[in-house]
Amino acid sequence: MTPEAKREAARDRKRKQRERERAHKAACGAHTINFELYQGTRDCMDDMMKVGGFEEQGELITRLLHGAHRVMLRDKSRFNELLKV
C-alpha cells in the first residue's frame, strides 16, 4: 500500500468514526451547553471534582443534575435548600 493510499484509508476511517459518533449523539439526544464560570464557582467545581474523584467536568455536572433531580422528586424542601446560595 502506498503512503498516499494509507493516508486516504486513515482519513476514511476517521470520517466514518466521526459519522458514527454524530449518529450516536443524535440518537441519545445529546445537547451541548456553553457557559462561563467565575473563579468562585470554578473553585467549588474543582473542590467537588477532587473530593468525588472526577476527571471530567461534564461527568460531575451530569451526576449533580441527576442527584438534584432525585432529591427534588423525594423532597421538594430539601431540593429548595440545596439550591439556596
N, C-alpha and C positions, 0 to 999 in steps of 0.2 A: 504494500500500500504506500503510495507516495505521501510525502509530508502534507501536500495540499489536500489530498483525499482524507487524511487523518484529521486535519483541521475542520474540514467540511463535515465529517462524521461527528466530531465533537460538538460543532455548532448545532447540528441536527438533534443530537441527544439533549443538549441544553434547552433548545427550543421546545422539544417535547416535554421535558421536565417542567418548564415554566407553564406550558399549557395544562399539564396535569394539576399543578399547584393552583392555577387560576380556577379550574373547574372544581377542585375540592373546596376552595374558599367560597365559591359561588353556591355550591351545594349546601354548605354549612351556614350560609347567611353571614359570612364574615363582614365586619364593618370596621373601618379604621377611624380612630378619633385622634385628632391632634390638639394639644393644648399646652399652655405654658405653666411651669411650676416655679413659684418663687422660692427663695432659699429656705425659708422656714418649712414649707411644705416638702421640699426636697429632702431636708434633714429628717423629717418624720418618715418619709418613704425609705430613706437609707437605713434608719434605725429598724424599721419593720422588716426590711429585706434581710438585714443582718440577723436579727433575732429569729426570723422564720426560716432562714437558710435559703432564701430565694436568690437566684442568679439573674432572673429576668423580671423587669418591671411589670410587663404585661401579665405574667403569672400572678404576681402579688395583687394587682388591681382586679384581675378576674376572681381570685379567691375572696378578696374583700367584698366585692359586689355580691357574690353568691352567699357569703356568710351573712352580710347585712340583710339580704333578701330573706334568708331563713329566719333571722331574728324578727324581721317585720311580720312574717306570717304567723309566728308564735305569739309575739307580744309587742304590740304597736308602741306601748310606752317605753319599752327597752330600746326599740328602734329610734324613737324620738330622742331618747337620752344619748344614744350612740352618735347621733348627728349634731348634737349641740357642740358649739365651738366656744 
